[in-house]
Amino acid sequence: MAKAVAAAANIARYQAVFRSGRGDGWLGPDVKEAMKALAAKGAKGFVMCELLSVTADVESYQEIKEECQAVARELDVEFAVAEFLGDSFDTVLSITELIKSRL
């Protein structure tokens, strides 16, 4: 999915990372650790696009919009967040059309 989003946005360099990487056995790489590693290699900014949470929860907002923003400030790099799927008007329209087609 990350590859498709990057292609649609005409972004050549991207990395799929995971949030909430707490403890052994969790999906990785952790988003904040990846930001630090990429900044150390010269990355000047990051755009976050939460792809797996259809409905953003408090944890999503906390980690992506607050914790990752804090890491970006600490690293002195640019930071932007794409809207969450559940916040997207396009998502609302798509769900509306899906419901209409089933009525």
PLY file of the C-alpha trace (Angstrom):
ply
format ascii 1.0
element vertex 103
property float x
property float y
property float z
element edge 102
property int vertex1
property int vertex2
end_header
0.00 0.00 0.00
2.87 2.41 0.79
4.29 1.85 -2.68
0.94 2.69 -4.29
0.54 5.88 -2.24
4.10 6.97 -3.03
3.56 6.32 -6.74
0.27 8.25 -6.79
1.96 11.18 -5.02
4.98 10.98 -7.34
7.32 10.32 -4.41
10.40 8.33 -5.37
11.92 7.93 -1.90
9.74 6.50 0.84
9.93 3.95 3.61
7.13 1.94 5.16
7.39 2.09 8.95
5.15 1.15 11.83
3.91 3.09 14.80
3.56 1.77 18.31
6.66 -0.38 17.96
6.86 -1.28 21.60
8.71 -4.40 22.68
10.04 -7.50 21.00
8.02 -9.13 18.26
6.23 -5.94 17.19
6.21 -4.80 13.59
9.15 -2.65 12.63
10.88 -0.45 11.94
9.41 1.93 14.50
8.45 5.28 12.95
10.35 7.44 15.43
13.50 5.32 15.23
13.29 5.39 11.43
12.98 9.19 11.48
16.12 9.45 13.61
18.08 7.03 11.40
17.03 8.75 8.17
17.78 12.22 9.55
21.25 10.98 10.51
21.66 10.01 6.82
20.64 13.49 5.65
16.84 13.42 5.36
15.49 16.98 5.56
11.85 16.20 6.28
9.11 13.63 6.61
5.51 13.23 5.47
3.47 10.78 7.52
0.57 8.93 5.95
-1.30 6.59 8.30
-2.51 3.80 6.05
-3.79 1.13 8.39
-6.14 2.97 10.76
-9.46 3.49 9.02
-10.69 5.25 12.14
-7.96 7.17 13.87
-7.87 6.61 17.58
-6.25 8.55 20.39
-3.10 6.45 20.08
-2.78 7.27 16.37
-3.11 11.00 16.94
-0.80 10.90 19.95
1.98 9.03 18.20
1.81 10.49 14.72
0.67 14.06 15.35
2.40 14.66 18.68
5.28 12.26 19.27
6.56 12.22 15.68
6.14 16.01 15.48
8.29 16.30 18.62
10.96 14.04 17.08
10.96 16.21 13.94
11.44 19.36 16.04
14.25 17.64 17.94
15.90 16.69 14.63
15.23 20.14 13.14
13.55 18.70 10.03
10.30 19.46 8.20
7.24 17.41 9.14
3.76 17.02 7.66
0.91 14.60 8.25
-1.58 13.49 5.60
-5.15 13.35 6.79
-6.24 10.12 8.42
-8.56 7.98 6.31
-11.47 8.51 8.70
-10.96 12.28 8.48
-10.93 12.29 4.69
-13.98 13.61 2.87
-13.10 11.24 0.01
-13.43 8.32 2.42
-16.82 9.56 3.58
-17.99 9.86 -0.04
-16.69 6.39 -0.88
-18.47 4.82 2.08
-21.65 6.71 1.17
-21.54 5.33 -2.39
-20.86 1.82 -1.09
-23.90 2.03 1.20
-26.09 3.44 -1.58
-25.09 0.60 -3.89
-26.24 -1.94 -1.35
-29.64 -0.38 -0.58
0 1
1 2
2 3
3 4
4 5
5 6
6 7
7 8
8 9
9 10
10 11
11 12
12 13
13 14
14 15
15 16
16 17
17 18
18 19
19 20
20 21
21 22
22 23
23 24
24 25
25 26
26 27
27 28
28 29
29 30
30 31
31 32
32 33
33 34
34 35
35 36
36 37
37 38
38 39
39 40
40 41
41 42
42 43
43 44
44 45
45 46
46 47
47 48
48 49
49 50
50 51
51 52
52 53
53 54
54 55
55 56
56 57
57 58
58 59
59 60
60 61
61 62
62 63
63 64
64 65
65 66
66 67
67 68
68 69
69 70
70 71
71 72
72 73
73 74
74 75
75 76
76 77
77 78
78 79
79 80
80 81
81 82
82 83
83 84
84 85
85 86
86 87
87 88
88 89
89 90
90 91
91 92
92 93
93 94
94 95
95 96
96 97
97 98
98 99
99 100
100 101
101 102
